[in-house]
Amino acid sequence: MKVYGDNVFPIISGENFSKMSFLLNPYIFSSGGSGIPTENLILYLDANTEVYSDAGITLATDTDKVRQANDQSPQGNTMEQTSSAIQPSYQELEINGRNTVRSETNKRLDLTTDIVLNGGTIYLVGNKETTNGELVGLGHNTNSNHYFPLNWQDGNTYFHNGTAQKSISTSQPTTSAVRAYVWDYNVDLEVYTNKVSEGTVSAVGWGTFTGNCIMATTGFGAGFQEHAYILVYSDAHDATKVAEISDILNQTFSPTLY
């Protein structure tokens, strides 16, 4: 277990006051499911938790359409889709013992409240099933030039804030993995796969991003995407924090993803 500072406390027990020590890991004791850190966490989809086939009453089961998913972050930003034609589907035990929400051909969940970022970090855990698919994190349901990120059919990862597009040459995300997309405001954008950096691009002058849906953006989102987790943080995570959160997410799978 990773040691954080001096968080070692004695327990006194028995007449001889023998001591034993234990370590308090702040990630284990945070309020997020699976020990996910909640500081600056503003959206959190966990496909194993509170995903519904209706408006928050009936839990989805295998192949059901998904009408609503409750945000597991402190923000309570409910994700929903009232239009049956573009509702994603629920897949049980799809990736190493974990359930997923499957998006297909622009199917998406809309957010109750828009997310406005000036820097941030998004974790996507899952895959796109074929190279000609498109893997989307945050998007916009009326503006095609808003995506963070979009892994296009060429395998590269793109970011567009409505004004300018940035791109990073990355691997095709057809294998399930923990992927992190970090935007250090006015510095750079960086992509990680299983906590290993795949590259960076300058983000100097790249301004505010607004998203109001997940898994697709208008005009993009082709093919099948499997999402076990989507997490959005409003701050830029350094390599150490990306590794820590990636490891936490990875350990929820059996077998693990890396």
Beta strands, then each sheet from edge to edge (+ up, - down):
strand 1: 8-13
strand 2: 18-23
strand 3: 41-46
strand 4: 51-52
strand 5: 68-69
strand 6: 79-80
strand 7: 89-95
strand 8: 98-104
strand 9: 109-117
strand 10: 120-128
strand 11: 135-139
strand 12: 146-151
strand 13: 157-161
strand 14: 165-168
strand 15: 177-184
strand 16: 188-193
strand 17: 196-202
strand 18: 209-214
strand 19: 224-233
sheet 1: 1+ 2-
sheet 2: 3+ 19- 8+ 7-
sheet 3: 3+ 19- 10+ 15- 16+ 17-
sheet 4: 4+ 5- 6+ 9- 18+ 11- 12+ 13- 14+
end
